[in-house]
Amino acid sequence: MKDYRRKLFFPSEYSPWPPSVFTSPIRPTAVPFRTSPATPQPVALSSGSSLPTSSPPYFSNGSVELQQKFPSAIEEPVPDGKSLCVLFSANKVLKYKKQANVPSLGFGVLVSPGREASPGPQVIQRDPHRCHDCGAYSNLYSNILIGSGQWQCVICGNLNGSEGEYIALSKEELRNFPELSSPLVDFIQTGNKRPSFVPVTDSRTSAPVVLIIDECLDKPHLQHLQSSLHAFVDSLPPTTRIGIILYGRTISVYDFSKESVASAEVIPGGTSPNQETLKALMYGTGIYLSPMHASKEVGHLIFSSLRPYKLNVPEASRDRCLGAAVEVALAIIQGLSADFSRGVVKRPGINSRIIVCAGGPNTYGPGSVPHSYTHPNYPHKEKSALKWMEHLGHEAHKQNTVVDIICARTCPVRVPVLQPLAKASGGAFVLHDDFGEAFGINLQRAFAKAAGSHGLLEIRCSDDILITQVVGPGEEAHIDNHEAFKNDISLCIQMLMLKKHNASRLPTVDSVPEYLQSIEDEVAAVLIAKRTLLGAKSYSDAIDMHTTIDERVKDIALKFSSQVPKSKLHRFPKEISLLPELLFHLRRVPLLGNIVGHEDERYVLRNLFLNASFDLSLRMSDTTVVLDHGTDVFIWMGVELAADEARTLRILAFKEGSSQTRYFVSRLIPAHKDPPYEQEARFPQLRTLTIEQRVKLKSSFIHFDDPSFCEWIRSLKIVPPEPI
């Protein structure tokens, strides 16, 4: 029996941007995937001492020692401690480090700062109170000494003053302070202190957007792209300033001052533009950024004037100076804010965006790689290109400019070389089949998304927990701390986009079964998947990760379960029976498998997954149900999918016995290979079939070498967990 219940992978579309309206007469094939950047942050236990004990279901607001020393301290029960933006792999922590530090299961947290959160109860027009020792903030978990207004830091235990602000006559009076009663509080800081959130106004309707368009396209691809570009400019607000640049061997910067002709300044693309070239461009008579209300007709004229590539050169070998084109776009956005004579660039006050429409690799000029992988110096040139592209992305981010790269895979685009440019700037990298409707939808989404938000995510843990690795689009922040905290060991991450998140606190337990019951299988599986994918730099690495997953599952069974009676085998713990099944699917899907055809696609998919939110990471599960009802097929779309009407679905139909059948059945788990009793345990509906019906059903399946879930578990010398 094939397993239709969960984790069936079909080519579908995941987008890093909100939905938008798109109309086009062209309907090409669907996009292989879309995704949205987010920021998961795995955390692991250190070998320090155990955490103080708290009893579920409530969390105490301080240690037993403090409660004994200050009997008047507040001991408020806290809600379940869960946050929309913070998901732990387990809701409890083992007290003893030998058990808690089993690396195969580990302990981690997914932090999604970009996830929507309800605003705080009110905006506080003052600086927050911070611990003088470690810098942590006072919060609803802090113990307050009512008589003196002192509060104890929940991170380091230090007792701090509140300048008399927390002096109160009762616990109820202290609830008037939002930070002592709510897990989410908005502060407007008045002092020169390190921020944890910096709001940025939304100026999308007036912010400049520069389109950088690959001009090395053949006629069919160009026609699709033209339709997408025409629809894109029709969707822009009238106040949006737009710029258009074409790149091939040269860079064409289009001038909007000519109302009835597509006119452009041409710049060589073999080297970075020099200061004289940029000064001539900036101080000349041309208009290279123009509001849509005055330039829409010219924009349509420019797109209509695009011509197919004429030379008889293979797509992958055509000269494309993408890197130099981005440099020119940044210079145009800076405009007169750039003091070229002194080499000083002022930071623009609004958020800008560059959208690259690419059809092939960057093979000419700065940040380029040779046309052929067989070039004798290719590894060195690729390393140099990676470094240059990352530097260019950082420069864009410093100037409040996000670079999104939207590719159509007409040929391999050398994703590893282009990805650092988008990532370092805070942008997204999306790979499409062609330049048609789905491509156009993502053009609009790239414009519609919030861009250029600068924020700092501070992670503070008790000294029992050590952060060993951070996975996601953030990077360690190197900032000047103007406050002198004695023992500030927080990890500060610079986020390219950031929204608010809550704080959480976990209880500790002695019982291993109780700890296992608190584990969130799906969160743990996503964390393990992200950690595993860090080692999958190439296809061969991805295949090696299969062994890593196998060893992890074996070690979890060995450390957290007992032997089966009269056997040397261990049964996987029933409390986390879903975890091995999720990891089994991880081995099969394109992240570590070969369902997606080209390594460019797998590389993009792995990077998108590493930056994806928890919800998106599980998007391949039971969100959509397909029901076979004889002559009809009904598709039930859950709320998450139905709410996004702009997301398109690729529906494929196959006749049983046809050559295309394998396209479908190869994505199913071959559970029909399991013994009948295991089939019935996992698929109780089989018990309603007669013997003849069972035989007929089994004979219809096609043989595959892939193991079923039970076969895979047994190959690891583990007894499969009981079905949920």
C-alpha positions as CSV (number, residue, x, y, z in Angstrom):
1,M,0.0,0.0,0.0
2,K,1.4,3.4,-0.9
3,D,1.4,5.9,1.8
4,Y,-0.8,8.8,0.7
5,R,-1.0,10.5,4.1
6,R,1.9,12.9,4.3
7,K,5.0,14.4,2.8
8,L,4.2,13.8,-0.9
9,F,6.4,16.1,-2.9
10,F,5.0,17.6,-6.1
11,P,6.6,20.5,-8.0
12,S,4.8,23.5,-6.6
13,E,5.4,27.2,-6.0
14,Y,6.7,28.8,-2.9
15,S,7.2,32.5,-2.8
16,P,9.3,34.8,-0.6
17,W,6.9,37.6,-1.2
18,P,3.2,38.4,-0.6
19,P,0.7,37.7,-3.3
20,S,0.0,40.3,-6.0
21,V,-2.2,40.7,-9.0
22,F,-0.9,39.6,-12.4
23,T,-2.5,39.3,-15.8
24,S,-0.8,37.9,-18.8
25,P,-2.0,36.1,-22.0
26,I,0.8,33.6,-21.6
27,R,0.5,30.5,-19.4
28,P,3.8,28.7,-19.3
29,T,4.7,25.7,-17.2
30,A,4.6,26.1,-13.4
31,V,7.5,27.1,-11.3
32,P,9.4,24.3,-9.5
33,F,9.2,26.0,-6.1
34,R,8.8,29.2,-4.2
35,T,9.8,30.0,-0.7
36,S,10.1,32.8,1.8
37,P,13.2,33.9,3.7
38,A,13.0,33.7,7.4
39,T,15.3,33.1,10.2
40,P,15.5,29.8,12.0
41,Q,18.1,29.8,14.8
42,P,19.1,26.3,16.1
43,V,20.4,26.3,19.7
44,A,22.1,23.5,21.6
45,L,22.8,22.8,25.2
46,S,26.1,23.4,26.8
47,S,27.8,21.2,29.3
48,G,27.1,23.6,32.1
49,S,25.1,23.0,35.3
50,S,21.4,22.1,35.3
51,L,18.6,24.7,35.1
52,P,16.6,25.5,38.2
53,T,13.5,23.4,38.5
54,S,10.0,24.8,37.6
55,S,6.8,22.8,37.8
56,P,4.5,22.6,34.8
57,P,2.1,23.8,33.6
58,Y,3.2,27.2,35.0
59,F,6.6,28.8,35.1
60,S,7.8,30.4,38.3
61,N,9.3,33.9,38.0
62,G,12.5,33.2,39.8
63,S,14.6,30.7,41.6
64,V,13.8,29.2,45.0
65,E,16.7,31.0,46.6
66,L,15.3,34.4,45.7
67,Q,11.8,33.5,46.9
68,Q,13.3,32.6,50.3
69,K,15.4,35.7,50.5
70,F,12.7,38.1,49.3
71,P,9.3,36.7,50.4
72,S,7.5,39.7,48.9
73,A,8.7,39.1,45.4
74,I,6.1,38.6,42.7
75,E,5.4,35.0,41.8
76,E,3.1,35.3,38.8
77,P,2.0,32.3,36.8
78,V,2.8,32.8,33.1
79,P,0.8,31.6,30.2
80,D,2.0,28.5,28.3
81,G,5.1,30.5,27.3
82,K,4.6,29.7,23.6
83,S,5.2,32.3,21.0
84,L,4.1,32.6,17.4
85,C,7.7,33.5,16.6
86,V,9.6,31.1,18.8
87,L,9.3,27.4,18.6
88,F,11.3,25.0,20.7
89,S,12.2,21.5,19.8
90,A,11.0,20.5,23.3
91,N,8.8,22.3,25.8
92,K,10.8,21.0,28.7
93,V,14.5,20.5,29.4
94,L,16.1,17.6,31.2
95,K,17.9,18.7,34.3
96,Y,20.9,16.4,34.0
97,K,23.5,17.4,31.4
98,K,24.4,13.8,30.5
99,Q,20.9,13.2,29.3
100,A,20.3,16.7,28.0
101,N,23.3,16.8,25.8
102,V,22.6,13.8,23.6
103,P,23.8,15.3,20.3
104,S,21.6,13.2,18.0
105,L,18.4,14.7,19.4
106,G,19.8,17.9,20.7
107,F,17.9,21.0,21.7
108,G,17.1,23.9,19.5
109,V,14.7,26.8,18.7
110,L,13.3,28.2,15.5
111,V,13.0,32.0,15.7
112,S,11.0,33.6,12.9
113,P,11.4,37.4,13.4
114,G,9.5,38.0,10.1
115,R,6.4,36.3,11.3
116,E,3.3,38.4,12.0
117,A,2.8,39.2,15.7
118,S,0.1,41.2,17.4
119,P,1.4,44.6,18.6
120,G,2.2,45.2,22.2
121,P,-0.5,46.5,24.5
122,Q,0.9,50.0,24.2
123,V,4.0,51.9,23.1
124,I,6.2,52.9,26.0
125,Q,7.9,56.2,25.6
126,R,11.0,55.4,27.6
127,D,14.1,53.2,27.7
128,P,13.6,49.7,29.0
129,H,15.2,48.6,32.3
130,R,18.2,46.5,31.7
131,C,20.4,44.3,34.0
132,H,23.5,46.1,35.0
133,D,25.5,42.8,34.9
134,C,24.5,41.1,31.6
135,G,22.3,43.6,29.8
136,A,19.1,41.6,29.8
137,Y,15.8,43.4,29.9
138,S,13.3,43.3,32.7
139,N,10.2,41.2,31.7
140,L,7.2,39.3,32.9
141,Y,9.5,36.5,34.2
142,S,11.4,38.9,36.5
143,N,11.0,38.8,40.3
144,I,10.1,42.2,41.7
145,L,10.8,43.2,45.3
146,I,7.7,45.3,45.8
147,G,8.9,47.5,48.7
148,S,12.1,48.7,47.0
149,G,11.3,48.3,43.3
150,Q,14.3,46.1,42.8
151,W,14.1,43.3,40.1
152,Q,16.0,40.2,39.6
153,C,17.4,39.3,36.2
154,V,16.1,35.9,35.0
155,I,19.3,35.3,32.9
156,C,22.1,35.9,35.4
157,G,20.2,36.3,38.7
158,N,21.6,39.8,39.4
159,L,19.5,42.2,41.5
160,N,18.9,45.6,39.8
161,G,17.3,48.9,40.8
162,S,14.5,50.5,38.8
163,E,15.1,54.1,39.8
164,G,12.1,53.7,42.1
165,E,9.8,53.0,39.1
166,Y,8.8,49.5,40.2
167,I,8.0,50.5,43.9
168,A,4.4,49.4,44.4
169,L,2.0,48.6,47.1
170,S,0.7,45.4,45.6
171,K,1.3,42.9,42.8
172,E,-1.8,44.1,41.0
173,E,-0.3,47.6,40.8
174,L,2.8,46.2,39.1
175,R,0.6,44.7,36.3
176,N,0.2,48.3,35.0
177,F,3.7,48.0,33.6
178,P,3.4,46.4,30.2
179,E,6.8,44.8,30.3
180,L,5.8,43.0,33.6
181,S,2.5,41.7,32.2
182,S,2.9,41.1,28.5
183,P,5.4,38.9,26.5
184,L,5.5,41.5,23.8
185,V,6.2,45.2,24.4
186,D,7.0,48.1,22.1
187,F,9.6,50.6,23.4
188,I,10.6,53.9,21.9
189,Q,14.1,54.3,23.2
190,T,15.3,57.8,24.2
191,G,18.8,57.0,25.2
192,N,21.9,55.9,23.2
193,K,21.4,52.2,23.9
194,R,21.6,49.1,21.7
195,P,18.2,48.5,20.0
196,S,16.5,45.2,19.7
197,F,14.1,46.4,17.1
198,V,14.4,49.4,14.8
199,P,11.2,50.2,12.9
200,V,11.5,51.5,9.4
201,T,8.7,53.3,7.6
202,D,7.2,51.7,4.6
203,S,8.1,53.8,1.6
204,R,7.5,51.3,-1.1
205,T,5.2,53.5,-3.1
206,S,7.9,56.1,-3.7
207,A,11.1,54.1,-3.3
208,P,13.1,53.6,-6.5
209,V,13.2,50.2,-8.2
210,V,15.7,49.4,-10.9
211,L,15.1,46.5,-13.3
212,I,18.3,44.8,-14.5
213,I,17.4,42.7,-17.6
214,D,19.4,40.0,-19.3
215,E,19.6,40.9,-23.0
216,C,21.2,37.5,-24.1
217,L,17.8,35.8,-24.6
218,D,16.5,33.8,-27.5
219,K,13.2,34.8,-29.0
220,P,10.8,32.5,-27.1
221,H,12.2,33.4,-23.8
222,L,12.3,37.1,-24.6
223,Q,8.6,37.1,-25.6
224,H,7.6,35.6,-22.2
225,L,9.8,38.1,-20.4
226,Q,8.3,41.1,-22.4
227,S,4.8,40.0,-21.4
228,S,5.9,39.8,-17.7
229,L,7.6,43.2,-17.8
230,H,4.6,44.9,-19.4
231,A,2.3,43.6,-16.7
232,F,4.8,44.5,-14.0
233,V,5.0,48.2,-14.9
234,D,1.2,48.3,-15.2
235,S,0.9,47.2,-11.6
236,L,3.3,49.8,-10.1
237,P,1.9,52.8,-8.1
238,P,2.2,56.1,-10.0
239,T,4.7,57.6,-7.5
240,T,7.2,54.7,-7.8
241,R,10.4,55.7,-9.5
242,I,11.7,53.1,-11.9
243,G,15.0,52.6,-13.7
244,I,15.7,50.1,-16.5
245,I,19.1,48.6,-17.3
246,L,20.0,45.9,-19.9
247,Y,23.2,43.9,-19.6
248,G,25.1,41.6,-21.9
249,R,28.7,42.4,-22.9
250,T,27.8,46.0,-22.3
251,I,25.4,47.9,-19.9
252,S,22.6,49.9,-21.4
253,V,21.1,52.5,-19.0
254,Y,17.8,53.7,-20.4
255,D,16.9,57.4,-20.5
256,F,13.4,58.5,-19.7
257,S,13.8,62.0,-20.9
258,K,13.0,61.0,-24.5
259,E,9.2,60.6,-24.6
260,S,8.8,58.8,-27.9
261,V,12.0,56.7,-28.3
262,A,13.9,54.0,-26.4
263,S,17.2,55.7,-25.7
264,A,20.1,54.4,-23.6
265,E,23.6,55.3,-22.5
266,V,26.0,52.4,-23.1
267,I,28.7,51.5,-20.6
268,P,31.4,48.8,-21.0
269,G,30.8,45.8,-18.8
270,G,34.2,44.3,-18.6
271,T,35.3,46.2,-15.6
272,S,33.6,48.1,-12.7
273,P,32.4,51.5,-13.8
274,N,35.0,54.2,-12.9
275,Q,34.3,57.5,-11.2
276,E,34.4,59.5,-14.4
277,T,31.9,57.3,-16.1
278,L,29.5,57.5,-13.1
279,K,29.9,61.3,-12.8
280,A,29.1,61.7,-16.5
281,L,26.0,59.6,-16.0
282,M,24.8,61.3,-12.9
283,Y,25.5,64.9,-14.0
284,G,24.4,64.5,-17.6
285,T,21.1,65.4,-19.2
286,G,19.6,61.9,-19.0
287,I,16.8,60.9,-16.6
288,Y,17.5,57.3,-15.4
289,L,15.0,57.2,-12.5
290,S,11.5,58.5,-13.3
291,P,8.1,58.2,-11.5
292,M,5.7,55.8,-13.2
293,H,3.0,58.4,-13.8
294,A,5.4,60.2,-16.2
295,S,7.3,57.2,-17.6
296,K,4.9,54.3,-18.0
297,E,4.5,54.8,-21.8
298,V,8.3,55.0,-22.2
299,G,8.7,51.9,-20.1
300,H,6.4,49.9,-22.4
301,L,8.2,51.3,-25.4
302,I,11.6,50.1,-23.9
303,F,10.3,46.6,-23.3
304,S,8.7,46.4,-26.8
305,S,12.1,47.4,-28.3
306,L,14.0,44.5,-26.8
307,R,15.4,42.2,-29.5
308,P,16.5,38.5,-29.3
309,Y,20.2,37.5,-29.1
310,K,21.7,37.5,-32.6
311,L,25.1,35.8,-32.4
312,N,25.5,32.0,-32.9
313,V,26.8,31.4,-29.4
314,P,25.4,28.8,-26.9
315,E,23.3,30.3,-24.1
316,A,25.8,29.3,-21.3
317,S,28.7,30.9,-23.2
318,R,27.2,34.3,-23.9
319,D,28.9,37.3,-22.2
320,R,26.8,38.6,-19.3
321,C,28.2,41.4,-17.1
322,L,25.6,41.1,-14.3
323,G,28.0,42.3,-11.6
324,A,28.9,45.5,-13.3
325,A,25.3,46.2,-14.1
326,V,24.4,46.0,-10.4
327,E,27.2,48.5,-9.6
328,V,25.7,50.9,-12.1
329,A,22.2,50.4,-10.7
330,L,23.5,51.2,-7.2
331,A,25.2,54.4,-8.5
332,I,21.9,55.5,-10.1
333,I,20.0,54.9,-6.9
334,Q,22.5,56.9,-4.9
335,G,22.2,59.7,-7.4
336,L,23.4,63.0,-6.2
337,S,23.9,61.7,-2.6
338,A,27.2,60.2,-3.8
339,D,30.2,62.5,-3.5
340,F,32.4,61.0,-6.2
341,S,35.2,63.5,-5.8
342,R,35.8,62.5,-2.2
343,G,34.8,58.8,-2.5
344,V,32.1,59.3,0.1
345,V,28.6,57.7,-0.3
346,K,25.8,59.0,1.9
347,R,23.2,56.5,3.0
348,P,19.9,57.2,1.2
349,G,17.0,57.8,3.5
350,I,14.5,55.4,1.8
351,N,14.5,51.8,1.0
352,S,15.4,50.9,-2.6
353,R,15.4,47.7,-4.6
354,I,17.1,46.2,-7.5
355,I,15.4,43.3,-9.4
356,V,17.6,41.2,-11.6
357,C,15.9,39.2,-14.4
358,A,18.6,36.7,-15.4
359,G,18.6,33.9,-18.0
360,G,22.2,32.7,-17.6
361,P,25.4,32.9,-15.6
362,N,27.6,35.9,-14.9
363,T,30.4,35.2,-17.3
364,Y,31.9,38.7,-18.0
365,G,33.4,41.5,-16.0
366,P,33.6,41.7,-12.2
367,G,32.3,38.8,-10.2
368,S,32.3,36.5,-13.3
369,V,33.3,32.9,-13.8
370,P,34.6,31.3,-17.0
371,H,32.1,30.0,-19.5
372,S,33.2,26.4,-19.0
373,Y,33.7,24.3,-15.8
374,T,36.7,22.8,-17.6
375,H,38.6,26.1,-17.5
376,P,42.0,25.3,-15.8
377,N,41.6,28.2,-13.4
378,Y,37.8,27.7,-12.7
379,P,38.0,26.9,-9.0
380,H,40.1,30.0,-8.2
381,K,38.0,32.3,-10.3
382,E,34.8,30.9,-8.7
383,K,36.2,31.6,-5.2
384,S,37.1,35.1,-6.2
385,A,33.6,35.6,-7.8
386,L,31.9,34.4,-4.6
387,K,33.9,36.8,-2.5
388,W,33.2,39.7,-4.9
389,M,29.5,39.1,-5.1
390,E,29.1,38.9,-1.3
391,H,31.0,42.2,-1.0
392,L,28.7,43.8,-3.5
393,G,25.7,42.5,-1.6
394,H,27.0,44.0,1.6
395,E,27.5,47.3,-0.1
396,A,24.0,47.3,-1.4
397,H,22.7,46.6,2.1
398,K,24.7,49.5,3.5
399,Q,22.9,51.7,1.1
400,N,19.5,50.4,2.1
401,T,19.1,48.6,-1.3
402,V,17.8,45.0,-1.6
403,V,18.9,42.9,-4.6
404,D,16.4,40.2,-5.7
405,I,17.5,37.8,-8.4
406,I,14.8,36.1,-10.3
407,C,16.1,33.6,-12.8
408,A,14.5,31.5,-15.5
409,R,16.7,28.4,-16.1
410,T,17.1,28.6,-19.8
411,C,20.6,27.3,-19.0
412,P,22.6,26.7,-15.7
413,V,22.9,30.1,-14.0
414,R,25.7,29.1,-11.6
415,V,23.5,29.6,-8.5
416,P,26.4,29.4,-6.0
417,V,28.0,32.5,-7.6
418,L,24.8,34.6,-7.7
419,Q,23.3,33.6,-4.4
420,P,25.7,35.6,-2.1
421,L,24.7,38.8,-3.9
422,A,21.0,38.4,-3.1
423,K,21.6,37.0,0.4
424,A,24.1,39.6,1.6
425,S,21.8,42.4,0.5
426,G,18.7,41.0,2.2
427,G,17.1,39.9,-1.0
428,A,15.8,36.6,-2.4
429,F,16.9,34.2,-5.1
430,V,14.1,32.5,-7.0
431,L,14.6,30.0,-9.9
432,H,11.9,29.5,-12.5
433,D,11.3,27.3,-15.5
434,D,10.7,30.3,-17.8
435,F,9.9,34.0,-17.9
436,G,6.1,33.5,-18.1
437,E,3.2,34.2,-15.7
438,A,4.8,32.7,-12.5
439,F,7.9,34.8,-13.2
440,G,5.8,37.9,-13.6
441,I,3.9,37.2,-10.3
442,N,7.2,37.1,-8.5
443,L,8.3,40.3,-10.1
444,Q,5.3,42.0,-8.4
445,R,6.0,40.2,-5.2
446,A,9.6,41.4,-5.2
447,F,8.4,44.9,-5.4
448,A,5.5,44.5,-2.8
449,K,7.7,43.0,0.0
450,A,9.0,45.2,2.8
451,A,12.7,45.9,2.1
452,G,15.7,47.4,3.8
453,S,14.7,47.0,7.5
454,H,17.7,47.0,9.7
455,G,17.3,45.3,13.1
456,L,19.2,43.4,15.8
457,L,18.1,40.1,17.2
458,E,19.5,39.6,20.7
459,I,19.5,36.0,22.0
460,R,20.1,35.7,25.7
461,C,20.1,32.3,27.5
462,S,20.7,31.0,31.0
463,D,24.3,30.0,31.4
464,D,23.2,26.4,31.2
465,I,22.5,26.8,27.5
466,L,25.2,27.6,24.9
467,I,24.4,28.6,21.3
468,T,26.6,26.5,19.1
469,Q,25.4,27.4,15.7
470,V,23.0,29.8,14.0
471,V,21.3,28.9,10.7
472,G,19.6,31.5,8.6
473,P,20.0,34.8,6.8
474,G,21.3,36.7,9.8
475,E,24.9,37.3,10.6
476,E,26.8,38.2,13.8
477,A,26.5,41.9,14.5
478,H,29.6,43.9,15.3
479,I,28.3,47.1,17.0
480,D,29.5,49.6,19.5
481,N,27.8,49.0,22.9
482,H,27.6,52.3,24.7
483,E,26.4,50.6,27.9
484,A,29.0,49.0,30.2
485,F,27.6,45.6,31.1
486,K,30.0,43.5,33.1
487,N,29.1,40.1,31.7
488,D,27.2,40.6,28.5
489,I,27.5,37.3,26.7
490,S,24.4,37.6,24.5
491,L,24.6,36.7,20.8
492,C,23.6,39.7,18.7
493,I,22.5,38.9,15.1
494,Q,22.1,41.6,12.5
495,M,18.8,40.9,10.6
496,L,18.2,42.2,7.1
497,M,14.5,42.1,7.9
498,L,13.0,42.0,11.3
499,K,9.7,42.1,13.1
500,K,8.9,41.6,16.8
501,H,9.1,38.3,18.7
502,N,8.2,37.1,22.1
503,A,10.4,35.7,24.9
504,S,9.8,32.2,26.3
505,R,10.9,30.2,29.3
506,L,11.0,26.4,29.7
507,P,10.6,24.2,32.8
508,T,13.0,21.4,33.6
509,V,12.1,17.8,34.4
510,D,13.8,14.7,35.8
511,S,11.8,12.1,33.8
512,V,13.1,11.0,30.4
513,P,9.6,9.9,29.3
514,E,8.1,13.2,30.4
515,Y,10.9,15.0,28.4
516,L,10.2,12.9,25.3
517,Q,6.5,13.7,25.5
518,S,7.3,17.4,25.5
519,I,9.3,17.1,22.2
520,E,7.7,18.8,19.2
521,D,8.4,16.2,16.5
522,E,8.0,18.6,13.6
523,V,10.1,21.4,15.1
524,A,12.8,18.9,16.0
525,A,12.7,17.5,12.5
526,V,13.0,20.9,10.9
527,L,15.9,21.8,13.1
528,I,17.7,18.5,12.3
529,A,17.0,19.1,8.6
530,K,18.5,22.5,8.7
531,R,21.6,21.3,10.5
532,T,21.9,18.4,8.1
533,L,21.6,20.6,5.0
534,L,24.5,22.8,6.2
535,G,26.7,19.9,5.2
536,A,25.1,19.4,1.7
537,K,27.2,21.8,-0.3
538,S,26.9,19.6,-3.4
539,Y,25.0,16.6,-4.7
540,S,27.6,14.2,-3.5
541,D,27.5,15.9,0.0
542,A,23.7,15.6,0.0
543,I,24.0,11.8,-0.6
544,D,26.5,11.5,2.2
545,M,23.9,13.2,4.5
546,H,21.7,10.1,4.2
547,T,24.2,8.3,6.3
548,T,24.3,11.2,8.8
549,I,20.5,10.9,9.2
550,D,20.7,7.1,9.6
551,E,23.3,7.4,12.4
552,R,21.2,10.1,14.1
553,V,18.1,8.0,14.2
554,K,20.1,5.0,15.5
555,D,21.6,7.0,18.2
556,I,18.3,8.5,19.4
557,A,16.9,4.9,19.6
558,L,19.9,3.8,21.5
559,K,20.0,6.7,24.0
560,F,16.3,7.1,24.7
561,S,14.8,3.6,24.5
562,S,15.2,0.1,26.0
563,Q,15.9,-3.1,24.2
564,V,13.1,-5.2,22.9
565,P,12.7,-8.4,25.2
566,K,14.7,-11.3,23.9
567,S,16.4,-9.2,21.2
568,K,19.4,-7.0,20.7
569,L,17.2,-4.4,18.9
570,H,15.9,-1.2,20.3
571,R,12.4,0.1,19.5
572,F,12.3,3.8,18.6
573,P,10.6,5.8,21.5
574,K,6.9,5.9,21.0
575,E,6.7,9.4,22.5
576,I,8.5,10.8,19.3
577,S,7.2,8.3,16.8
578,L,6.6,10.9,14.2
579,L,10.2,12.1,14.2
580,P,11.8,9.2,12.3
581,E,9.1,9.3,9.7
582,L,9.8,13.0,9.0
583,L,13.5,12.3,8.7
584,F,12.7,9.4,6.4
585,H,10.9,11.9,4.1
586,L,13.9,14.3,4.4
587,R,16.1,11.6,2.8
588,R,13.6,11.3,-0.1
589,V,12.7,14.9,-1.1
590,P,14.8,17.1,-3.4
591,L,16.6,18.7,-0.5
592,L,18.8,15.5,-0.2
593,G,17.5,13.5,-3.2
594,N,17.4,13.9,-6.9
595,I,13.7,14.5,-7.8
596,V,14.5,18.0,-9.0
597,G,16.5,17.6,-12.2
598,H,19.4,20.0,-12.0
599,E,21.9,20.9,-9.3
600,D,21.1,24.6,-9.7
601,E,17.5,23.8,-8.6
602,R,18.6,21.7,-5.7
603,Y,21.1,24.3,-4.6
604,V,18.4,27.0,-4.6
605,L,16.0,24.8,-2.8
606,R,18.5,23.9,0.0
607,N,19.3,27.6,0.5
608,L,15.6,28.6,0.6
609,F,14.9,25.8,3.1
610,L,17.8,27.0,5.4
611,N,16.2,30.4,5.5
612,A,12.6,29.3,5.6
613,S,10.2,29.7,8.4
614,F,8.8,26.7,10.3
615,D,5.5,26.8,8.4
616,L,7.1,26.9,5.1
617,S,9.5,24.1,6.0
618,L,6.5,21.9,6.5
619,R,4.6,23.1,3.5
620,M,4.9,19.7,1.8
621,S,2.7,18.0,4.4
622,D,-1.0,17.7,4.7
623,T,-2.0,21.1,3.6
624,T,-3.6,19.8,0.4
625,V,-5.6,16.6,0.2
626,V,-6.3,14.9,-3.2
627,L,-9.3,12.5,-3.2
628,D,-9.8,9.9,-6.0
629,H,-13.6,9.5,-6.4
630,G,-13.9,7.2,-9.4
631,T,-14.3,9.3,-12.5
632,D,-13.6,12.6,-10.6
633,V,-10.7,14.0,-8.6
634,F,-11.5,16.4,-5.8
635,I,-8.8,18.7,-4.4
636,W,-9.4,20.1,-1.0
637,M,-7.3,23.2,-0.2
638,G,-6.7,24.0,3.4
639,V,-7.0,27.5,4.8
640,E,-3.3,28.2,4.4
641,L,-3.4,27.5,0.7
642,A,-6.8,28.8,0.0
643,A,-6.0,32.2,1.6
644,D,-3.3,32.7,-1.0
645,E,-5.3,32.9,-4.2
646,A,-2.3,34.0,-6.2
647,R,-0.5,30.8,-5.6
648,T,-0.8,28.6,-8.7
649,L,-1.0,24.8,-8.7
650,R,0.4,22.5,-11.3
651,I,-2.1,19.7,-11.8
652,L,-0.8,16.6,-13.6
653,A,-3.0,13.7,-14.7
654,F,-1.6,10.2,-15.6
655,K,-3.3,7.1,-16.8
656,E,-2.4,3.9,-14.9
657,G,0.0,1.9,-16.9
658,S,1.3,4.8,-19.0
659,S,5.0,5.7,-19.2
660,Q,4.3,8.8,-17.1
661,T,3.0,6.8,-14.2
662,R,6.4,6.6,-12.6
663,Y,6.5,10.4,-12.3
664,F,3.8,10.0,-9.7
665,V,4.4,6.7,-8.0
666,S,8.1,7.4,-7.6
667,R,7.1,10.1,-5.1
668,L,5.1,7.7,-2.9
669,I,6.4,5.6,-0.2
670,P,6.4,1.9,-1.3
671,A,4.4,0.8,1.8
672,H,2.9,-2.1,-0.2
673,K,6.2,-3.9,0.4
674,D,5.5,-4.2,4.1
675,P,3.9,-7.2,5.8
676,P,0.1,-7.1,5.8
677,Y,-0.2,-6.6,9.6
678,E,2.0,-3.5,9.3
679,Q,0.0,-2.2,6.4
680,E,-3.2,-2.6,8.3
681,A,-1.7,-0.9,11.4
682,R,-0.8,2.2,9.4
683,F,-3.7,2.0,7.0
684,P,-6.8,0.7,8.9
685,Q,-9.0,1.1,5.8
686,L,-7.3,-1.9,4.3
687,R,-9.2,-4.1,6.7
688,T,-12.4,-3.3,4.8
689,L,-11.1,-4.9,1.6
690,T,-11.7,-8.5,0.6
691,I,-8.8,-10.8,-0.1
692,E,-9.4,-10.5,-3.9
693,Q,-9.5,-6.7,-3.6
694,R,-6.2,-6.7,-1.6
695,V,-4.5,-8.9,-4.2
696,K,-5.7,-6.7,-7.1
697,L,-4.6,-3.5,-5.3
698,K,-1.1,-4.9,-4.6
699,S,-0.7,-6.2,-8.1
700,S,-1.3,-2.7,-9.5
701,F,1.8,-1.2,-7.8
702,I,5.1,-0.8,-9.6
703,H,8.3,-2.3,-8.1
704,F,10.9,0.3,-6.9
705,D,14.2,-0.2,-5.1
706,D,13.3,2.5,-2.6
707,P,12.6,1.0,0.9
708,S,9.4,1.6,2.8
709,F,9.6,3.5,6.1
710,C,9.5,0.2,8.0
711,E,12.2,-1.4,5.8
712,W,14.4,1.6,6.3
713,I,14.0,1.6,10.1
714,R,14.7,-2.1,10.3
715,S,17.9,-1.7,8.2
716,L,19.1,0.5,11.0
717,K,18.6,-2.4,13.5
718,I,15.6,-0.6,15.1
719,V,12.1,-1.8,15.6
720,P,9.7,0.7,14.0
721,P,7.7,2.9,16.4
722,E,4.0,2.1,16.7
723,P,1.8,4.1,14.3
724,I,0.2,7.3,15.6
